[in-house]
Amino acid sequence: MKKRVVITGMGVITSLGFDVDKFWNSIKEGKNGISEVTRFDITNYNTKVAAEIKDFDPSQFIDKKEAKRMDRFTQYAMAASKEAVESSGLDLDKIDKFRFGCIVGSGIGGIETFETQHDVLINKGPGRVSPFFIPMMIANMASGRIAIQYGAKGFNECVITACATSTNAIGDAFKVIQRGDADIMISGGAEASITPMSFAGFCSMKAMSTTEDPSCASRPFDSERNGFVMGEGAAIIILEEYEHAVSRGAKIVAEIIGYACTNDAYDIVAPAPEGEGGARCIQLALKDAGIKPEDVGYINAHGTSTDYNDKYETAAIKTVFGNYSKKLAVSSTKSMTGHLLGAAGSVETIITALALKEGFLPPTINYKNPDPECDLDYVPNEGRKADIRYAISNSLGFGGHNASLTLKKYEE
């Protein structure tokens, strides 16, 4: 008998806010979290904008000494997990720590530490490289640090599947609880890749938007889109076995009922034609949930604002939903948050859960010029109320990775 799995806590660190309430209000209002990059000199870069986090003080969330021994991505993860645990109402002294686990991923990990310490190596020699370099850089350290902080001694791993990372992390955590191997899982993703080297790499790929106006640089599904806008931050959720949550009187946000992941097996960066792999993933996530395509009321799309992603994700949705796809609300909240790479899926899982809870469809902002190949209802520019019972969140990553979660409005 499969266990039911619910979301009982959430935390975010994004350019749109350092707490879930502020973040969700910004999403509902269609606020833009993208601005000109200030962290380093962007004079010689083709891309000038990002969803950069400003005024983040890690000491507000983490011991100051320990924060200095963490890369920025781990600091973000720790800050988001603090809010998630607190909002869940968990009494950590009363739970079985051996049935309390953590799966938190990062697509790129501690690249800022890598760049900084490489400069130290070149300019000052190997003897000056920090002894904390390796444990600051490695991508599993967010999951490890969170487990140490909260005493989570159960199932623990770090997923790395590029931009599908945190959707896979949440999906894997869902399955751990569903099969009975844990009562509680902390899960999500963190990313801090707005750095000179990371930016240069994506610019060289010509993957990022070259629009210099931050107010319209990310425009998913728009015919004038010209690349994604990088974001940073973290989103962490508390997943809990339903009976465990109810027995302690937890406030349940939403229920996760299905998960699937597939691979295109096609190209290292380009999606398969017509979104074949993504379509299979959505179909399997529906099958896992035991619902029909027509039951779904909303899809939070991967929607990166790149030519191929938006076109082929649209095609994938049409493949799965057929004529019903014209009645289905689809939006890309990356138009507001930017693309948080490995943390994107967890941010969007929180958005999807709140969309179900409040009956509100978040918008795709900056949608001005329809694309004949992207012709669905993208909830353009303004969000709207809608009574939805089921929703899907999609993530697609370099390497052909596809991941989809099916969520349900919580009903007692």
C-alpha positions as CSV (number, residue, x, y, z in Angstrom):
1,M,0.0,0.0,0.0
2,K,1.5,3.3,-1.1
3,K,1.7,6.0,1.6
4,R,0.2,9.4,1.0
5,V,2.7,12.2,0.9
6,V,2.0,15.9,1.8
7,I,3.9,19.2,1.9
8,T,3.9,20.6,5.4
9,G,6.6,23.3,5.3
10,M,8.3,25.5,2.7
11,G,11.1,28.0,2.5
12,V,12.6,30.2,-0.2
13,I,15.5,32.5,-0.9
14,T,15.0,34.3,-4.2
15,S,15.3,37.7,-5.8
16,L,11.6,38.1,-5.1
17,G,11.9,37.6,-1.4
18,F,13.5,35.7,1.5
19,D,10.2,34.2,2.8
20,V,7.4,32.3,1.2
21,D,4.6,34.9,1.9
22,K,6.6,37.8,0.3
23,F,7.7,35.6,-2.5
24,W,4.2,34.3,-3.3
25,N,2.7,37.8,-3.1
26,S,5.3,38.9,-5.6
27,I,4.4,36.0,-7.9
28,K,0.7,36.8,-7.7
29,E,1.3,40.4,-8.5
30,G,3.5,39.6,-11.5
31,K,6.6,41.3,-10.1
32,N,9.9,41.1,-12.0
33,G,12.9,39.9,-10.0
34,I,15.4,40.5,-12.7
35,S,17.9,43.4,-12.7
36,E,21.4,44.3,-14.0
37,V,24.2,42.2,-12.6
38,T,26.2,44.0,-9.9
39,R,28.3,41.2,-8.4
40,F,31.0,41.4,-11.0
41,D,32.0,43.6,-13.9
42,I,29.8,42.6,-16.9
43,T,31.3,45.1,-19.4
44,N,32.6,42.4,-21.7
45,Y,29.7,40.0,-21.3
46,N,26.9,39.7,-23.9
47,T,24.4,39.2,-21.1
48,K,24.0,42.0,-18.6
49,V,21.0,40.9,-16.5
50,A,20.1,38.2,-14.0
51,A,17.7,37.5,-11.1
52,E,20.4,38.4,-8.6
53,I,19.8,38.2,-4.9
54,K,20.6,41.5,-3.2
55,D,21.2,42.3,0.5
56,F,21.4,38.6,1.6
57,D,23.0,38.4,5.1
58,P,23.8,34.8,5.9
59,S,24.3,35.6,9.6
60,Q,20.5,36.2,9.9
61,F,20.0,32.5,9.2
62,I,23.3,30.7,10.0
63,D,26.0,30.9,12.6
64,K,28.5,33.5,11.3
65,K,31.6,31.3,11.7
66,E,29.9,28.4,9.9
67,A,28.6,30.6,7.1
68,K,32.2,31.5,6.2
69,R,32.8,27.8,5.7
70,M,29.9,27.5,3.2
71,D,29.7,28.4,-0.5
72,R,26.9,30.8,-1.3
73,F,24.6,27.9,-2.6
74,T,24.8,26.2,0.8
75,Q,24.1,29.4,2.6
76,Y,21.0,29.8,0.5
77,A,19.9,26.2,1.2
78,M,20.4,26.6,4.9
79,A,18.4,29.8,5.0
80,A,15.5,28.3,3.0
81,S,15.6,25.1,5.1
82,K,15.3,27.2,8.3
83,E,12.1,28.7,7.1
84,A,10.8,25.4,5.9
85,V,11.4,23.6,9.2
86,E,10.0,26.4,11.2
87,S,6.9,26.7,9.0
88,S,6.3,22.9,9.3
89,G,5.8,23.1,13.0
90,L,8.0,20.0,13.5
91,D,9.1,19.3,17.0
92,L,12.6,17.9,16.3
93,D,12.8,16.4,19.8
94,K,9.8,14.2,19.2
95,I,10.4,12.7,15.8
96,D,12.3,9.5,14.8
97,K,15.6,10.9,13.5
98,F,16.3,7.6,11.7
99,R,13.2,8.1,9.6
100,F,14.0,11.7,8.9
101,G,15.9,12.2,5.6
102,C,17.2,14.9,3.2
103,I,17.6,15.1,-0.6
104,V,18.8,18.5,-1.7
105,G,20.5,19.0,-5.1
106,S,22.5,21.6,-7.0
107,G,23.1,21.7,-10.7
108,I,26.5,23.5,-10.4
109,G,27.4,23.5,-6.7
110,G,30.1,25.6,-5.3
111,I,31.4,27.3,-8.4
112,E,32.0,30.6,-6.7
113,T,34.3,28.9,-4.2
114,F,36.0,27.1,-7.1
115,E,36.7,30.4,-8.9
116,T,37.9,32.2,-5.8
117,Q,40.2,29.4,-4.7
118,H,41.6,28.9,-8.2
119,D,42.7,32.6,-8.1
120,V,44.4,31.9,-4.8
121,L,46.2,28.9,-6.3
122,I,47.5,30.9,-9.3
123,N,48.4,34.0,-7.4
124,K,49.6,32.7,-4.0
125,G,50.4,29.0,-4.5
126,P,48.9,25.7,-3.4
127,G,49.8,26.2,0.3
128,R,47.3,29.1,0.5
129,V,44.3,27.2,-0.8
130,S,41.6,26.9,1.9
131,P,41.4,23.6,3.8
132,F,37.6,24.2,3.4
133,F,37.8,24.4,-0.4
134,I,36.6,20.8,-1.1
135,P,33.8,20.7,1.6
136,M,32.6,24.1,0.4
137,M,32.6,23.3,-3.3
138,I,31.1,19.8,-3.5
139,A,27.4,19.8,-4.5
140,N,26.2,17.4,-1.8
141,M,27.2,19.7,1.0
142,A,23.9,21.5,1.1
143,S,22.1,18.1,1.8
144,G,24.9,17.1,4.3
145,R,24.8,20.5,6.1
146,I,21.0,20.5,6.4
147,A,21.1,16.9,7.8
148,I,23.7,17.9,10.4
149,Q,21.7,21.0,11.4
150,Y,18.5,19.2,12.0
151,G,19.7,15.7,12.9
152,A,18.2,14.0,9.9
153,K,19.9,10.6,10.1
154,G,17.7,8.8,7.5
155,F,17.9,8.6,3.7
156,N,20.2,11.3,2.3
157,E,21.5,12.0,-1.1
158,C,22.3,14.8,-3.6
159,V,20.7,14.8,-7.0
160,I,22.5,16.5,-10.0
161,T,20.5,16.5,-13.2
162,A,21.1,20.1,-14.4
163,C,17.9,22.1,-14.5
164,A,15.8,19.1,-13.5
165,T,17.8,18.7,-10.3
166,S,15.4,19.8,-7.6
167,T,12.3,18.3,-9.3
168,N,14.2,14.9,-9.3
169,A,15.2,15.6,-5.6
170,I,11.6,16.2,-4.6
171,G,10.4,13.3,-6.6
172,D,12.9,10.9,-5.1
173,A,12.0,12.1,-1.6
174,F,8.3,11.6,-2.4
175,K,9.1,8.0,-3.4
176,V,11.2,7.4,-0.2
177,I,8.2,8.3,1.9
178,Q,5.6,6.6,-0.4
179,R,7.4,3.2,-0.1
180,G,7.6,3.5,3.7
181,D,11.3,4.2,4.2
182,A,10.9,7.6,5.9
183,D,8.3,9.7,7.7
184,I,9.7,13.1,6.9
185,M,12.0,14.4,4.1
186,I,13.6,17.8,3.6
187,S,14.0,18.3,-0.1
188,G,14.7,20.9,-2.8
189,G,17.5,22.6,-4.5
190,A,20.0,25.5,-4.2
191,E,22.1,27.4,-6.8
192,A,24.5,30.3,-6.7
193,S,26.0,30.4,-10.2
194,I,25.9,34.1,-11.0
195,T,29.7,34.2,-11.2
196,P,32.2,35.3,-13.8
197,M,33.0,31.8,-15.1
198,S,29.5,30.4,-15.1
199,F,28.2,33.5,-16.8
200,A,30.9,33.3,-19.4
201,G,30.2,29.7,-20.1
202,F,26.5,30.3,-20.7
203,C,27.2,33.4,-22.8
204,S,29.6,31.4,-25.0
205,M,26.8,28.8,-25.5
206,K,24.5,31.7,-26.6
207,A,21.9,30.3,-24.2
208,M,21.2,33.5,-22.2
209,S,19.2,36.5,-23.2
210,T,21.1,39.4,-24.7
211,T,18.2,41.9,-24.0
212,E,19.7,44.6,-21.8
213,D,16.3,45.8,-20.4
214,P,15.7,43.7,-17.2
215,S,12.0,44.4,-17.4
216,C,11.5,42.2,-20.5
217,A,14.6,40.0,-20.8
218,S,12.8,36.8,-19.8
219,R,9.8,36.3,-22.0
220,P,8.8,32.7,-22.2
221,F,6.7,31.6,-25.2
222,D,7.0,35.1,-26.8
223,S,8.1,35.1,-30.4
224,E,10.8,37.6,-29.6
225,R,12.4,35.5,-26.8
226,N,16.2,35.2,-27.1
227,G,17.4,33.2,-24.2
228,F,17.0,32.4,-20.6
229,V,17.9,34.8,-17.7
230,M,19.9,33.2,-14.9
231,G,18.5,33.3,-11.3
232,E,19.9,32.1,-8.0
233,G,18.7,31.1,-4.6
234,A,17.1,28.1,-3.0
235,A,13.7,26.5,-2.3
236,I,13.2,23.8,0.3
237,I,10.1,21.8,1.2
238,I,9.2,19.5,4.0
239,L,7.5,16.3,2.7
240,E,5.7,14.2,5.2
241,E,3.8,10.9,5.4
242,Y,0.1,11.9,5.6
243,E,-0.8,10.0,8.8
244,H,2.3,11.3,10.5
245,A,1.4,14.9,9.5
246,V,-2.2,14.6,10.6
247,S,-1.3,13.0,13.9
248,R,0.7,16.0,15.0
249,G,-1.8,18.5,13.6
250,A,0.4,19.8,10.8
251,K,-0.9,22.5,8.4
252,I,-0.9,20.7,5.0
253,V,-0.2,22.9,2.0
254,A,-0.8,20.3,-0.8
255,E,-0.3,16.7,-1.7
256,I,2.1,15.1,-4.1
257,I,0.6,12.2,-5.9
258,G,2.8,11.4,-8.9
259,Y,6.3,11.6,-10.2
260,A,8.2,10.5,-13.3
261,C,11.6,11.1,-14.9
262,T,12.8,10.2,-18.4
263,N,15.7,11.0,-20.7
264,D,15.6,12.1,-24.3
265,A,18.7,10.1,-25.2
266,Y,19.1,12.7,-28.0
267,D,21.6,15.6,-27.4
268,I,23.6,17.0,-24.6
269,V,21.8,20.4,-24.6
270,A,19.0,20.4,-27.2
271,P,15.7,18.8,-26.4
272,A,14.4,16.0,-28.5
273,P,12.2,17.1,-31.5
274,E,8.6,17.8,-30.6
275,G,9.5,17.3,-26.9
276,E,9.2,13.5,-27.2
277,G,11.0,12.8,-23.9
278,G,9.1,15.5,-22.0
279,A,5.8,14.2,-23.3
280,R,6.6,10.7,-22.0
281,C,7.6,12.1,-18.7
282,I,4.3,14.0,-18.2
283,Q,2.3,10.8,-19.3
284,L,4.2,8.7,-16.7
285,A,3.6,11.3,-14.0
286,L,-0.1,11.2,-14.7
287,K,-0.1,7.4,-14.7
288,D,1.8,7.4,-11.4
289,A,-0.8,9.7,-9.9
290,G,-3.7,7.6,-11.3
291,I,-5.5,10.6,-13.0
292,K,-6.6,11.4,-16.5
293,P,-5.1,14.3,-18.6
294,E,-8.4,16.1,-18.4
295,D,-8.2,16.2,-14.6
296,V,-5.2,18.6,-14.7
297,G,-6.1,22.3,-14.3
298,Y,-2.6,23.9,-14.5
299,I,0.9,23.3,-15.6
300,N,3.9,25.2,-14.3
301,A,6.0,24.9,-17.4
302,H,9.8,24.7,-17.5
303,G,9.4,27.6,-19.9
304,T,12.9,28.9,-20.1
305,S,12.4,31.7,-22.8
306,T,14.7,29.8,-25.2
307,D,13.6,29.0,-28.7
308,Y,13.7,25.2,-28.6
309,N,12.5,24.7,-25.0
310,D,9.4,26.7,-25.3
311,K,8.5,25.3,-28.7
312,Y,9.1,21.7,-27.8
313,E,7.5,21.9,-24.4
314,T,4.4,23.3,-26.0
315,A,4.5,20.4,-28.4
316,A,4.9,17.9,-25.6
317,I,1.8,19.3,-23.8
318,K,-0.2,19.0,-27.0
319,T,0.9,15.4,-27.4
320,V,-0.2,14.5,-23.9
321,F,-3.4,16.6,-23.6
322,G,-4.6,16.7,-27.2
323,N,-7.5,19.0,-27.8
324,Y,-7.8,19.6,-24.1
325,S,-4.5,21.4,-24.2
326,K,-6.3,24.5,-25.5
327,K,-8.4,24.6,-22.3
328,L,-5.4,24.1,-20.0
329,A,-3.7,26.9,-18.2
330,V,0.1,26.9,-18.6
331,S,2.5,29.5,-17.3
332,S,6.2,30.0,-16.9
333,T,7.1,31.8,-13.6
334,K,10.7,32.0,-14.8
335,S,9.5,35.2,-16.4
336,M,9.6,36.6,-12.9
337,T,12.2,34.5,-11.0
338,G,14.7,33.9,-13.7
339,H,16.0,30.4,-14.2
340,L,17.4,29.1,-11.0
341,L,19.0,26.1,-12.8
342,G,19.2,23.3,-10.3
343,A,16.9,25.1,-7.8
344,A,14.2,25.9,-10.5
345,G,12.1,22.9,-9.9
346,S,11.8,23.3,-6.2
347,V,10.9,27.0,-6.5
348,E,8.2,26.0,-9.0
349,T,6.9,23.2,-6.9
350,I,6.2,25.7,-4.1
351,I,4.5,28.0,-6.7
352,T,2.4,25.0,-7.9
353,A,1.4,24.0,-4.4
354,L,0.3,27.5,-3.5
355,A,-1.6,27.8,-6.8
356,L,-3.6,24.7,-5.8
357,K,-4.1,25.9,-2.2
358,E,-5.3,29.4,-3.1
359,G,-7.0,28.7,-6.4
360,F,-4.8,31.2,-8.3
361,L,-3.0,30.8,-11.6
362,P,0.4,32.7,-11.7
363,P,1.1,34.6,-14.8
364,T,3.7,34.5,-17.5
365,I,4.8,38.1,-17.6
366,N,6.4,39.9,-20.6
367,Y,4.1,38.0,-23.0
368,K,3.5,40.5,-25.9
369,N,4.1,38.8,-29.2
370,P,2.4,35.5,-29.9
371,D,4.4,32.7,-31.5
372,P,2.5,30.5,-33.9
373,E,4.3,27.5,-32.5
374,C,3.5,28.4,-28.9
375,D,-0.3,28.8,-29.0
376,L,-1.6,27.7,-25.6
377,D,-3.1,29.6,-22.7
378,Y,0.1,30.9,-21.0
379,V,-1.9,33.0,-18.4
380,P,-0.4,36.1,-20.1
381,N,0.8,39.0,-18.0
382,E,-1.8,38.8,-15.2
383,G,-2.6,35.9,-12.9
384,R,-6.2,34.9,-12.3
385,K,-8.3,32.9,-9.9
386,A,-9.3,29.4,-10.9
387,D,-10.5,26.4,-8.8
388,I,-8.0,23.7,-9.8
389,R,-7.7,20.3,-8.2
390,Y,-4.6,18.9,-9.9
391,A,-1.5,20.5,-11.4
392,I,1.8,19.5,-12.9
393,S,5.3,21.0,-12.6
394,N,7.8,20.3,-15.3
395,S,11.6,20.5,-15.4
396,L,13.9,19.8,-18.3
397,G,17.7,19.7,-18.1
398,F,20.9,19.5,-20.2
399,G,21.8,15.9,-20.8
400,G,18.2,15.1,-21.8
401,H,16.8,15.0,-18.3
402,N,13.0,15.4,-17.9
403,A,11.2,15.4,-14.5
404,S,7.5,16.0,-13.7
405,L,5.6,16.1,-10.5
406,T,1.8,15.8,-10.1
407,L,0.3,17.7,-7.2
408,K,-3.2,17.7,-5.8
409,K,-5.1,20.3,-3.8
410,Y,-5.2,19.1,-0.2
411,E,-8.6,17.7,0.8
412,E,-9.1,16.2,4.3
